């Protein structure tokens, strides 16, 4: 259920936000790395989420070397500049 938010014209109901999950739900976007691209460790934490522009991505972080990547719905690693650009709220 969404949160109530006042707008001056009475409360309105916001849509619930899709939250990421470490367990990687079956409908998570695209293939995610099974091992770290930097060190090869299989201790990779993955979080599926949607960026502000609606792009579904998987954030992966290695627990061994702390290498971080963002994987797009096509399974290709996204540059951080693209992730940040797509994460900005439009006015």
Backbone as JSON Lines, residues from 0, in Angstrom:
{"i":0,"aa":"X","n":[0.85,-1.16,0.0],"ca":[0.0,0.0,0.0],"c":[0.89,1.23,0.0]}
{"i":1,"aa":"X","n":[0.55,2.26,-0.79],"ca":[1.35,3.47,-0.89],"c":[1.12,4.4,0.28]}
{"i":2,"aa":"X","n":[1.99,5.37,0.39],"ca":[1.9,6.35,1.47],"c":[0.95,7.48,1.08]}
{"i":3,"aa":"X","n":[0.36,8.1,2.06],"ca":[-0.5,9.26,1.8],"c":[0.38,10.5,1.82]}
{"i":4,"aa":"X","n":[0.08,11.43,0.93],"ca":[0.89,12.63,0.86],"c":[-0.03,13.82,0.59]}
{"i":5,"aa":"X","n":[0.12,14.85,1.41],"ca":[-0.71,16.05,1.24],"c":[-0.23,16.89,0.08]}
{"i":6,"aa":"X","n":[-1.18,17.42,-0.71],"ca":[-0.84,18.27,-1.85],"c":[-1.53,19.61,-1.78]}
{"i":7,"aa":"X","n":[-2.22,19.89,-0.68],"ca":[-2.98,21.13,-0.59],"c":[-4.4,20.95,-1.07]}
{"i":8,"aa":"X","n":[-4.68,19.88,-1.79],"ca":[-6.01,19.59,-2.3],"c":[-6.54,18.3,-1.71]}
{"i":9,"aa":"X","n":[-6.01,17.92,-0.58],"ca":[-6.4,16.65,0.03],"c":[-5.34,15.61,-0.22]}
{"i":10,"aa":"X","n":[-5.38,14.53,0.54],"ca":[-4.34,13.51,0.39],"c":[-4.51,12.73,-0.91]}
{"i":11,"aa":"X","n":[-3.39,12.26,-1.44],"ca":[-3.43,11.39,-2.62],"c":[-2.59,10.16,-2.32]}
{"i":12,"aa":"X","n":[-2.9,9.09,-2.98],"ca":[-2.19,7.84,-2.74],"c":[-1.09,7.69,-3.77]}
{"i":13,"aa":"X","n":[0.15,7.51,-3.3],"ca":[1.27,7.29,-4.2],"c":[1.4,5.81,-4.53]}
{"i":14,"aa":"X","n":[1.94,5.53,-5.71],"ca":[2.2,4.15,-6.09],"c":[3.34,3.6,-5.23]}
{"i":15,"aa":"X","n":[3.26,2.35,-4.81],"ca":[4.37,1.78,-4.03],"c":[5.61,1.65,-4.91]}
{"i":16,"aa":"X","n":[6.78,1.88,-4.33],"ca":[8.03,1.76,-5.07],"c":[8.5,0.32,-5.05]}
{"i":17,"aa":"X","n":[9.06,-0.12,-6.16],"ca":[9.65,-1.46,-6.25],"c":[11.01,-1.41,-5.57]}
{"i":18,"aa":"X","n":[11.2,-2.22,-4.56],"ca":[12.45,-2.23,-3.82],"c":[13.33,-3.38,-4.28]}
{"i":19,"aa":"X","n":[14.63,-3.19,-4.18],"ca":[15.57,-4.23,-4.55],"c":[15.6,-5.34,-3.52]}
{"i":20,"aa":"X","n":[16.24,-6.42,-3.87],"ca":[16.32,-7.56,-2.96],"c":[17.66,-8.25,-3.13]}
{"i":21,"aa":"X","n":[18.29,-8.6,-2.03],"ca":[19.55,-9.32,-2.1],"c":[19.32,-10.73,-2.63]}
{"i":22,"aa":"X","n":[18.11,-11.26,-2.43],"ca":[17.83,-12.63,-2.85],"c":[17.61,-12.77,-4.35]}
{"i":23,"aa":"X","n":[17.58,-11.68,-5.08],"ca":[17.38,-11.67,-6.54],"c":[16.12,-12.42,-6.93]}
{"i":24,"aa":"X","n":[14.99,-11.73,-6.95],"ca":[13.73,-12.37,-7.31],"c":[13.75,-12.89,-8.75]}
{"i":25,"aa":"X","n":[12.91,-13.85,-9.07],"ca":[12.91,-14.45,-10.4],"c":[12.64,-13.46,-11.52]}
{"i":26,"aa":"X","n":[11.91,-12.37,-11.24],"ca":[11.61,-11.41,-12.29],"c":[12.63,-10.27,-12.35]}
{"i":27,"aa":"X","n":[13.78,-10.42,-11.69],"ca":[14.81,-9.38,-11.7],"c":[15.3,-9.16,-13.13]}
{"i":28,"aa":"X","n":[15.67,-7.91,-13.45],"ca":[16.07,-7.59,-14.82],"c":[17.39,-8.21,-15.22]}
{"i":29,"aa":"X","n":[17.41,-8.78,-16.41],"ca":[18.64,-9.23,-17.04],"c":[19.48,-10.2,-16.23]}
{"i":30,"aa":"X","n":[20.44,-10.77,-16.9],"ca":[21.36,-11.67,-16.2],"c":[22.31,-10.87,-15.32]}
{"i":31,"aa":"X","n":[22.58,-11.34,-14.15],"ca":[23.51,-10.67,-13.24],"c":[24.78,-11.5,-13.14]}
{"i":32,"aa":"X","n":[25.87,-10.86,-12.8],"ca":[27.13,-11.61,-12.71],"c":[27.1,-12.67,-11.61]}
{"i":33,"aa":"X","n":[27.6,-13.84,-11.9],"ca":[27.68,-14.93,-10.92],"c":[29.0,-14.84,-10.14]}
{"i":34,"aa":"X","n":[29.97,-14.12,-10.73],"ca":[31.27,-13.96,-10.09],"c":[31.77,-12.55,-10.37]}
{"i":35,"aa":"X","n":[32.64,-12.05,-9.52],"ca":[33.19,-10.71,-9.67],"c":[34.07,-10.64,-10.92]}
{"i":36,"aa":"X","n":[33.86,-9.62,-11.74],"ca":[34.65,-9.44,-12.96],"c":[36.09,-9.06,-12.64]}
{"i":37,"aa":"X","n":[36.34,-8.51,-11.46],"ca":[37.67,-8.08,-11.05],"c":[38.49,-9.22,-10.47]}
{"i":38,"aa":"X","n":[37.97,-9.91,-9.45],"ca":[38.76,-10.91,-8.73],"c":[38.25,-12.35,-8.9]}
{"i":39,"aa":"X","n":[37.07,-12.52,-9.48],"ca":[36.54,-13.86,-9.71],"c":[35.8,-14.47,-8.53]}
{"i":40,"aa":"X","n":[35.7,-13.74,-7.42],"ca":[35.0,-14.26,-6.24],"c":[33.52,-14.48,-6.53]}
{"i":41,"aa":"X","n":[32.96,-15.52,-5.92],"ca":[31.53,-15.76,-6.08],"c":[30.73,-15.08,-4.96]}
{"i":42,"aa":"X","n":[31.4,-14.37,-4.07],"ca":[30.73,-13.66,-2.97],"c":[30.27,-12.29,-3.47]}
{"i":43,"aa":"X","n":[29.23,-12.3,-4.29],"ca":[28.72,-11.08,-4.92],"c":[27.31,-10.82,-4.41]}
{"i":44,"aa":"X","n":[27.11,-9.64,-3.85],"ca":[25.78,-9.22,-3.42],"c":[25.11,-8.53,-4.59]}
{"i":45,"aa":"X","n":[23.84,-8.88,-4.86],"ca":[23.12,-8.31,-5.99],"c":[21.81,-7.7,-5.52]}
{"i":46,"aa":"X","n":[21.51,-6.51,-6.06],"ca":[20.26,-5.84,-5.72],"c":[19.59,-5.41,-7.02]}
{"i":47,"aa":"X","n":[18.39,-5.92,-7.28],"ca":[17.62,-5.54,-8.46],"c":[16.79,-4.31,-8.12]}
{"i":48,"aa":"X","n":[16.79,-3.31,-9.01],"ca":[16.04,-2.08,-8.77],"c":[15.73,-1.38,-10.08]}
{"i":49,"aa":"X","n":[14.89,-0.37,-10.0],"ca":[14.58,0.48,-11.14],"c":[15.19,1.85,-10.88]}
{"i":50,"aa":"X","n":[15.86,2.42,-11.9],"ca":[16.39,3.77,-11.78],"c":[15.25,4.77,-11.91]}
{"i":51,"aa":"X","n":[15.51,6.04,-11.65],"ca":[14.46,7.06,-11.66],"c":[13.75,7.16,-13.01]}
{"i":52,"aa":"X","n":[14.44,6.84,-14.11],"ca":[13.8,6.91,-15.42],"c":[13.07,5.63,-15.78]}
{"i":53,"aa":"X","n":[13.05,4.65,-14.86],"ca":[12.33,3.4,-15.09],"c":[13.19,2.26,-15.6]}
{"i":54,"aa":"X","n":[14.47,2.5,-15.87],"ca":[15.35,1.46,-16.37],"c":[15.6,0.41,-15.28]}
{"i":55,"aa":"X","n":[15.28,-0.86,-15.55],"ca":[15.58,-1.91,-14.57],"c":[17.06,-2.26,-14.62]}
{"i":56,"aa":"X","n":[17.71,-2.32,-13.47],"ca":[19.14,-2.64,-13.39],"c":[19.39,-3.59,-12.22]}
{"i":57,"aa":"X","n":[20.55,-4.2,-12.24],"ca":[21.02,-4.98,-11.11],"c":[22.35,-4.39,-10.67]}
{"i":58,"aa":"X","n":[22.43,-4.01,-9.4],"ca":[23.66,-3.53,-8.81],"c":[24.36,-4.73,-8.2]}
{"i":59,"aa":"X","n":[25.63,-4.91,-8.52],"ca":[26.4,-6.03,-7.96],"c":[27.63,-5.49,-7.27]}
{"i":60,"aa":"X","n":[27.9,-6.0,-6.06],"ca":[29.04,-5.56,-5.27],"c":[29.78,-6.78,-4.74]}
{"i":61,"aa":"X","n":[31.09,-6.85,-5.0],"ca":[31.9,-7.97,-4.55],"c":[32.24,-7.79,-3.07]}
{"i":62,"aa":"X","n":[32.04,-8.83,-2.29],"ca":[32.34,-8.78,-0.86],"c":[33.82,-8.97,-0.59]}
{"i":63,"aa":"X","n":[34.57,-9.44,-1.57],"ca":[36.02,-9.65,-1.41],"c":[36.82,-8.4,-1.73]}
{"i":64,"aa":"X","n":[36.66,-7.87,-2.95],"ca":[37.49,-6.74,-3.4],"c":[36.72,-5.42,-3.48]}
{"i":65,"aa":"X","n":[35.41,-5.45,-3.21],"ca":[34.54,-4.28,-3.21],"c":[34.33,-3.66,-4.6]}
{"i":66,"aa":"X","n":[34.63,-4.41,-5.67],"ca":[34.34,-3.94,-7.03],"c":[32.83,-3.86,-7.2]}
{"i":67,"aa":"X","n":[32.35,-2.78,-7.81],"ca":[30.91,-2.57,-7.99],"c":[30.58,-2.4,-9.47]}
{"i":68,"aa":"X","n":[29.45,-2.97,-9.88],"ca":[29.0,-2.83,-11.26],"c":[27.49,-2.64,-11.29]}
{"i":69,"aa":"X","n":[27.02,-2.06,-12.38],"ca":[25.6,-1.9,-12.66],"c":[25.35,-2.63,-13.97]}
{"i":70,"aa":"X","n":[24.41,-3.56,-13.97],"ca":[24.11,-4.35,-15.15],"c":[22.71,-3.98,-15.64]}
{"i":71,"aa":"X","n":[22.62,-3.62,-16.92],"ca":[21.34,-3.24,-17.51],"c":[20.5,-4.45,-17.86]}
{"i":72,"aa":"X","n":[19.29,-4.22,-18.36],"ca":[18.37,-5.33,-18.67],"c":[18.88,-6.23,-19.79]}
{"i":73,"aa":"X","n":[19.84,-5.73,-20.59],"ca":[20.4,-6.54,-21.67],"c":[21.6,-7.37,-21.21]}
{"i":74,"aa":"X","n":[21.95,-7.27,-19.91],"ca":[23.06,-8.04,-19.37],"c":[24.42,-7.38,-19.54]}
{"i":75,"aa":"X","n":[24.44,-6.17,-20.09],"ca":[25.69,-5.45,-20.33],"c":[25.94,-4.46,-19.19]}
{"i":76,"aa":"X","n":[27.19,-4.39,-18.73],"ca":[27.55,-3.47,-17.67],"c":[27.34,-2.03,-18.13]}
{"i":77,"aa":"X","n":[26.71,-1.23,-17.26],"ca":[26.45,0.17,-17.57],"c":[27.52,1.05,-16.91]}
{"i":78,"aa":"X","n":[28.04,2.04,-17.65],"ca":[29.0,2.98,-17.04],"c":[28.3,3.79,-15.95]}
{"i":79,"aa":"X","n":[29.04,4.13,-14.9],"ca":[28.46,4.85,-13.78],"c":[27.86,6.19,-14.21]}
{"i":80,"aa":"X","n":[28.45,6.86,-15.2],"ca":[27.89,8.13,-15.68],"c":[26.48,7.95,-16.23]}
{"i":81,"aa":"X","n":[26.25,6.84,-16.93],"ca":[24.92,6.55,-17.46],"c":[23.93,6.26,-16.32]}
{"i":82,"aa":"X","n":[24.39,5.49,-15.33],"ca":[23.53,5.17,-14.18],"c":[23.14,6.45,-13.46]}
{"i":83,"aa":"X","n":[24.1,7.32,-13.21],"ca":[23.81,8.59,-12.52],"c":[22.88,9.47,-13.34]}
{"i":84,"aa":"X","n":[23.08,9.53,-14.65],"ca":[22.2,10.32,-15.52],"c":[20.78,9.82,-15.5]}
{"i":85,"aa":"X","n":[20.6,8.52,-15.51],"ca":[19.27,7.91,-15.5],"c":[18.62,7.96,-14.11]}
{"i":86,"aa":"X","n":[19.44,8.25,-13.09],"ca":[18.94,8.29,-11.71],"c":[18.45,9.67,-11.28]}
{"i":87,"aa":"X","n":[18.71,10.68,-12.09],"ca":[18.3,12.03,-11.74],"c":[16.79,12.18,-11.92]}
{"i":88,"aa":"X","n":[16.16,12.8,-10.95],"ca":[14.73,13.09,-11.04],"c":[14.51,14.22,-12.03]}
{"i":89,"aa":"X","n":[13.55,14.04,-12.9],"ca":[13.18,15.09,-13.85],"c":[12.22,16.06,-13.2]}
{"i":90,"aa":"X","n":[12.41,17.33,-13.44],"ca":[11.52,18.36,-12.85],"c":[10.35,18.63,-13.74]}
